[in-house]
Amino acid sequence: MRKFKVTLEGKNLLLDMEGVSKFGVLIVRFVDAVDELLAEHTAREDFRCEPKGKALRESLLNAPDDPPIFETAEVTEVESFDRDAKPPGLIFYPEDSDEDTEPKRDASQ
């Protein structure tokens, strides 16, 4: 089984973080899979089922006609990863920010 680092990106997330506004989020997961497509699917499902994914979905304030968008930003094959490591935190960033703004990290890191 091959090993992959998968970076997912969420966009158009309406959240209340020191005021309601739109954010993006980067999500990094490490998975075992036979190919890149299955690695992407596995990373999405793992995040969807874990507490951080559930908490993010419950925090969304988006209207039904303005849903968040989740895309795969990158899938990279890696030699190895620590299966026992806690999943990395989420990296939030304001969508209307310029590139000099520091991303906000979740408190669980």
Buried (B, 14 or more C-beta within 10 A) or exposed (E): EEBBBBBBBBEBBBBEEEEEBBBBBBBBBBBEBEEBEBBBBBBBEBBEEEEBBEEBEEEBEEEEEEEBEBEBEEBEEEEEBEEEEEBBBBBBBBEEEEEEEEBBEBEEE
